[in-house]
Amino acid sequence: MKTIIAAYSKDLRGSRLSLRPLLRSISAASTIPQHHLRTFLQLLSVLQWIFSFLVMGLMFLVVFIYLFFTYLWPISALYVSWLVLDWDKPETGSRRSLWVRNWHIWNYFRDYFPIQLVKTHNLPPGRNYIIGSHPHGILCIGAFCNFVTESTGFSQKFPGIRPYLATLAGNFRLPILREYMMSGGLCPVNRKSIGYVLSQNGRGNAVVIVVGGASESLSCQPGVTTLILSRRRGFVKLALENGADLVPSFSFGENDLYQQIHFSEGSLLRAAQCKFQKLFGFAPCFFYGRALTSCKSKGFIPYSHPITTVIGEPVTVPQIKDPSAETVDLYHELYKHSLLKLFHEHKTKYGLAEGTELRIL
């Protein structure tokens, strides 16, 4: 036995030099799969997000209706009972979950573009806020990542502030999707919901409103810096009624994630888009990005382009229960001035030319 062990040890010593190049090759090769795995996980995180907000709600609606006609009908019956009891929860502060907001998958989502959040001023937790998010883009990806997840460190940058991203109320009527959205801190973009968060939920709340809305998404295009703001005064009135400070934010790069097929003003298809938007609250945009398997082919995955969301200087707003039109106009102008200041101070840092102007409609 000793002879065998000695011989084996001798063979190992003799082959040690020949094994080293092989081990180096294996070590070098192992970094390639890790890179591919990271890229795959980033794409997967973006894919699940698109699926969640474009497909999940309708899919579970069909599933629950189908289950009613099978022996599994008690599942649907129990969920409908829960839905009836919990119907108003989205409009009374939602049901946010720090666990969901801190999912590790959001880090892959952030790194795909990548996305970063830039703080320029403090937001004291003793006040409430309405943060205006610009521009809308196609899918509000920057707003979602920064205000619905903790992947860019919102709570670390603004301690004591709880963000609530306001979105279409109809999303909260779809099964399972409503629970998913509430867990991230989303709320319906209506007076009742926003009023509750700003007046009956203590201090340190920040409702994020994508001011341009669906109409702005129709003008979304790479390199375009056009906002719909001039006639949007409802959010200013809400801020005055609740004494919430107005804070502008701008996501540089948001409009560069998709290419959109535009229809000329006055055309039949453009009129159909506008009519649909008025009826259902969102605009049917015809857009494309990259394919899942190739960045050179067209698909529904957004292009990998940096997004930088800059949160600007807050406008201090007094509480006036019934503000006059003149007062609303005054604070609307102050908000617009703060937004323009933010844009011009940061545009050259994040991909825009010095001569780029922010067009406000």
N, C-alpha and C positions, 0 to 999 in steps of 0.2 A: 504493500500500500504506500509506504514511504517513497519507494522508487517511482510509483505512478504520479504521486503528488509533486515530487521534485521535477519529473519530466514535464508535467503540465505547467509548473511555475516557470520552467525554463522556456517553454514555448511561448508563454505570455510575455516574458521579458523580451524575447526575440521579436515578437510581433507588435510590441508597444509602439515603436516608431511608425510602423505601417498603419496602425489603427488611428493615430492622431489626425492624419489628413482626412480619413473617413469621418471621424467625429466632427471635425471642422465643417465638412460638407453637409453633414446632417444638421448641425447647428445653424448653418447659413440657410439651408433649405427650409428649416422650420419657421423662419421669419416670414416667408412668403405666404403660407397658409394663414398665419395670424393676420396679416394685412388684408387678405381676401375675406377672412372671417369678419373683421371689423367693418369692411365695406358692405358685406352682406347684411350684417346686423343694422347698419345705418339705413340701408334700403328697406329692410324689413320694418324698421320702426316708422319710416315714412309711409310705407304701404299700409300698415295697420291703422295709422292715423287717418289716411284717406278713406279706408274701408269703414272705420268707425263713424265718421261724420257724413259720409255720402251713402252708405249702404246699410249699416247696422240697424238703424231705426226701422226702416221699411222691411228689412229681412225678418226681424223679430215680430213685427206686426203680422206678417204672413204666417210665420211659424205658430204664433198663439191662436190665430184664427183657425189654422189647420188642426191644431191639437184639440179644439173644441169638438171636432167630429171624429175623434178617436177615443180609445179607452184611456188616454192620458189627459182627458178633458179637465180633471181636477187641478192640474198644473195651471192651465189658463184661468180657471175659475178663481184660484187662490191669488194669482197675480192681479186679476181685474179687481178683486176685493181690496187688495193692497193699494192699487191705483186710485180707487175711489177715496180711501181714507187719506191718502198722501197727495191728493190732487193739487192742493195749494202750496205744497212745500217749496217748489221752485221760486214762488213769489214772496216767500217769507225767509229769505236768507240762505236758501239751498242747504246742502248737507256736505260741506267740503271735507276731504280726507287728506291729511298730510301724507299718509302712506301712498295714496295714488299720485299725489303731486310730486313725490320723491321717487317714483319708479325709476329704476336704472335705465330703462328703455328710452326715457326722455333725454338722457345724455347722448345716446346714439342719434336721436332725432336732431338734437342741437348741433352735433358735430358733422352731420351730413352736409349742412349748408356752408359754413357754420353760422350760428346765431349768437350775438352777444348783446348784453344790456348795459347801457352807459348812464350813469347817474351824474347829473350836473348840480342839483340842489337837494337839500334835505327836505323830507316830508315829515314834519313832527307828528307823532302818533296821537296827539291831543286834538287833531282836526280830522274831518272827513274830506274826501276828494272825489272829483270827477275827472278822470284822465281821458282826454281826447286822443284816440289812436288814429294816425294817418300814415300812409294811405290805406285804403281797403285792400287793394290787390285782388287776386282771384279768390284765395281761401284764408286770408288773414293769418298766415303762418307765423309771422313774427309776433303778433299779438298773442296767439295761443301759446307759443313756447315761453314767452317772457312772463305772462300773467296767469297762466293756468298750470304751469309746471314750475318746479324749483331748479331746473337745470341751468338757468343763467343766474341764479342766486338772488332772486328778487327780495326774499325775506332777510337775507344778509345785508343787502344794500339799503333796504328800507325797513329796519326793524320796527315791529309793532304795527305795520300796515298790512291789512288783509285785502288782496286784490280780488275783484269780482268782474270777470269779463262778461259783458251783456251781449246776448245774441238773440236770434229769432225765437219768439215764444213758442212757435209751432214745434220746434225740436223737443220741447219738454212734454209733448203729448205722445211721443213715440216710445213704446216699451223698451226697457233696458237702456236705451240711449239716454233717457232722462236721468237715470241713476248714474250713469257714467259721466255725464256732463256736470251734474251737481257735485260729484265727488272731486272734480277739479276746481270748483268754485265758480262755475258759470251760472248766470241768472238771466231771466227773460228781459229783453230790452223794452220794458214798458214802465209807465208811471208808477204803478203799484209796487212792482218789484224794486225798482231803484229807490223809490221813496222809503220803503221799509228798511233797506240796507243803510240809507243815509240818516234816518230819523229814529229807528227803533232797534238798532243793532249796536249801540254804543259808539265809541270813537275809534279812529284808526282804520276806517274802511275806505277803500278806493274802488269806485265803480268805473270800469274801463268801457268807453263807448266808441265804437268805430263810426265816427261822425258821418263820413261820406256815404256809408251804407251801400245797398245793392246798386244804386244808380252810378256810384263812383267806379264800381267794378267793371262797368261797360267800357270805360275809357282806359282801363289798365293796359299798359304796354311797356316793354323794356325801354328805359330812358325817359319815360313820361313822368312829369311832376305836376299833374293837374289834380286839384282837390275840389270837392263840392262842399262848400262851407258857408257861403254868403247868406243863404236863406235858411241855414240850419241853426235855429235859435232855441229849440226845445231843450237841449241839454244845458244851455245857459240859464234858462228859466228854472229848471230843476235845481241847479246849483244855488241860485238865489233863494228859492223857497226853502231849501234845507241848510243854507249856510255852509255849503261845501266849496272848497277852493277849486279853481279850474287849473288843470295841469296839462300842457300840450306834450305830445310824444310823436316822434316821427321815426318810422322804420325805413332806413335807407336800404335799398336793394329789394324791397318787397315786390315792386312791380317787374322785377327782372326774372322771376321764377317760372313764368309761363309766357308763351306766345299766344296772342288772342287773334281770332279772325274777326275783324271789324266790318260792320255793315254801315254804309253811309247814311247820314241823317236824311230822313224823309223816305228811305226805302221801306219796302213791305216787311222785310225781316227785322229791321231796326224797330219798326212800329210794333211788331209782334213781341219783341223782347221787352219793350217798355210796358206793353199791356200786361204781359205775364208778370212783370215785376210789381205792378200796381195791384194785381189780383192776389198774388201769393207771397209778396214781401221779399222775394229774391229774384235776381236776373239770371236767365239761362244763357251763360256765356259759352261760346264755342272756343275752346282753348286746347293747347297741347304742350306737353313738356317732353321729357325723354322716356324711352322704353325701360322696362324693368331690367332687361338683359343687356342693353346697349345704350350708351349716352348719345350715339350717333343716329339712332332711330327715334321716331316720334312715338309718344305714349302719354300716359297720364301722371307719371312721376315728375314732380317739379325739378327744374334744373338746379344743380348744386351751385348756388351763388350766395356770397356772404350777405347776411342781414344784420344791420346794427340798429337797434332801437334806442334812441336817445330820449330820455325824459327831461323835459325842460323846466323852466322857472314857473312856480305856481303863482297864480293870480289870486290874491286874497279876496274872498267874496263875503259880504255881510248876509245875514239871514233876513229876508224880506218876504213875508208870507204871500203878498199879492203885488209883485213887482210891476211897475209900469213898463210900457213898451220902450220908453226912452232909457230906463235903467237897464233893461235887457240888451238894448243896442250898445250901451256904453261898455258893459262887461264883455259883450261879444267882440267889440273892437280891441279891448285890452287882451283878450285871449288870442285873437288873430295876430296882434303885435308880438306877443310872446312866442307864438308858433313861428312867425317869420324870422324872429331873432334866432331861435334855435336852428332853423333850417340854414340860414346864411352863415352861422358860426361853425357849423359842422359839415356842410356839404362837401367841401374839398377833401376832408379827412376820410370820407367814406364813398369815394368813387364818382363824384359829380364834378363837372368843370366849374371854374370860378364864375363864369358868365351864366350859369344855369339859374333860371328864375322859377319861383314857385307860383304857378298859375292857380288862382282861386276863383271858382265860379260860384 
